[in-house]
Structures are given as C-alpha cells and as structure tokens.
Amino acid sequence: MIHREEIETSIRIEPGVLTLYAVSVKGEPNQISLFETHASPAAYQAHLQLEHFKKYGSATATMVKSVRLIEAEPLVLGAK
C-alpha cells in the first residue's frame, strides 16, 4: 500500500517528520485520516516538496475526495 511506503520513507529520511499515522474509520476502510507531527512549519513545507511525497500525492490523487488541514498545539503526546 502506498501509505506504508510514503510513511516509512518520511520517517526514515526526514529529520523534521516526528510522527505519521494513517488510520481508517472503523467499518469504513475507505475513509482514511492522517495524523502527522512535524518539528516545525518549515519541516512540514519541506516534507511536501520531497519526491516521495509528490509520488504519493500523484498515486492517490484520484482517491482523495477532500483534504482538511487542522493545525494543532500539542498538549500531551505519548508513545511507547
């Protein structure tokens, strides 16, 4: 799946990408949300310009029905 390739590449090669999660709505596998954490706004902008992200965007362009970017301030983040 292209999500896995793009996420694994971003995490591996981009120091500004802190987390990338792809999830689907339970019972609705075609409704996918992405949760991304970047070190800075500049890191996010850099992420959008890299070839592997552009490849992902081209590959999923016909699948994406809408995009809504929600900027958030971290309160409590945890991972194991």
PEHU-V109347 format. One record per helix or strand of 2 or more residues. SS is the DSSP state (a for helix, b for strand). FROM is the first residue (numbers start at 1). TO is the last residue. If there is no record, write none. Layout:
ss->SS from->FROM to->TO
ss->SS from->FROM to->TO
//
This chain:
ss->a from->2 to->13
ss->b from->17 to->25
ss->b from->28 to->38
ss->a from->41 to->49
ss->a from->51 to->60
//
